[in-house]
Amino acid sequence: MNKFSMVLMLILGGALSACNTTRGLGEDVEATGEGIQNAAEKAEEELEDAVD
């Protein structure tokens, strides 16, 4: 295997793993946002119950 093929394989491998990493990061951010939203809704419900 020549050096060009080796470098090309490394670049393609890095690009493919970056796609998976980006997708995973997006899923983590989404899950965090949903968790914050759920906590805010729960706090709002508890506040409404305390006022009533």
Sequence and secondary structure as in RCSB ss.txt:
>XXXX:A:sequence
MNKFSMVLMLILGGALSACNTTRGLGEDVEATGEGIQNAAEKAEEELEDAVD
>XXXX:A:secstr
  HHHHHHHHHHHHHHHHHHHHHHHHHHHHHHHHHHHHHHHHHHHHHHHHH 
